[in-house]
Amino acid sequence: MLFSTGWKDRAGTADDYEGFRSMTLEAAQLLVDQGVGLVGLDTPSVDGRMDGKPSYPSREILCRAGVPIVEGLINLRALLPAEGELLFAAVPLELRGIEAFPVRVVALIRED
């Protein structure tokens, strides 16, 4: 499932990592319960900062369920109003021993 919050307008700016929208624990659990296969969003993280300390509860819920998370996507709004079938692929580099890495993202819209 892809989420566009409009954050792309701030991507690459000095305040890129401040005040972005995050996912609630309830939303993360609902996605897991619904069997979502992937979560992609335009913000820097699925979780925000809590009490000035890093906290990643939504990430933990999704990762424990094996749901990949793709963050920092740009221009998602160009895909969302499209009619037809959307094929989304995030192809990772083959790196070992790390928890996060860049991906090449491709989206194709099949119109009938």
Secondary structure, DSSP 8 states (H G I E B T S, - for coil): -EE--SGGGTTTSTTTTSS-----HHHHHHHHHTT-S-EEESSS-SS-EETTEE--HHHHHHHHTT--EE-----GGGTTT--SEEEEEEEE----S-S---EEEEEEEE--
